[in-house]
């Protein structure tokens, strides 16, 4: 058996761990209740707006936060995350262990902070990734910018065909396309039609379950 790709490039939230529904959205609701009198944005809408237009335009243009308020909300969210560890999806650990045992690389490109990602992986007993590119990157270099993908390829002497991006949101898709890298959609975090329809139409592969992804990633 061998890995289909030399390097897995994983998103973190709602790809490796179930975090939007259990951590990020509750943090958002609590922040809005404490500082803005509440919100009518439900979990479904929160998923949709993080998918498109993305987290920064969501907070700036839809929620209507100023730049100062956005920085404060980020600090509030990061404090909340410190005491709330999301659970890894069943089957993810087995994929990572198999990739590593077969000599493959495991990397992460995420909109969470790198330290929080590593904490979540430790707490879920996941193999630690070879590289993590998180929210601490300068804003202009975060997903969907292909900077992190190009850094991974340069560091590990990889070609675009050696990698696959696995992500549940459009910024991950846009990043992969910008770098000429294969994209597999992680569809197990929600059942939102507009997200699934887009991902099924545009992704190289769409997987509704972790088990389906595992079956595809490894060759006899």
C-alpha angles and dihedrals in degrees: 000000000000137000116265088222129032090220132035113205106198132190111220111212115068090354103065099008133028096239113136096064095038104035119005101045093044088050090051092049092049092048092050092048093051099043110017106033095258135295139255092208107116128202093264092054090045089056092046095050093046086053093051131034087009136236100294097047088043094059095037103041106022104030089034101224121164119232090260091050091049091055091049092047089051090053091047091049092048091052090050091050091055091070100035119070116190120219123247115242114257110265097025094100091052091052092051094046092050093048090051095044090053092054097259128140127245119205136167132214111182148151090235122089114269094236091054092048092052090047091053092049092050093047090050093047093242123155107264113253123248091231137006127198110186145159092300089078114102108275094248091056099049123100128325086040109089093224095111093047091051090048091053092049092048095045096048098032094243133156122222091257090059093067139063125193113216111194141143098215140066096246088064090050092048091049093051093048092049090056098040092244126143116259128210117187119225104216102172100092098073146355099234110149099210091053095045093046092053094046094047091051098045110026124091086229134008121203123190093187137035089235091060090052092049092052091053100043098065129060126207 
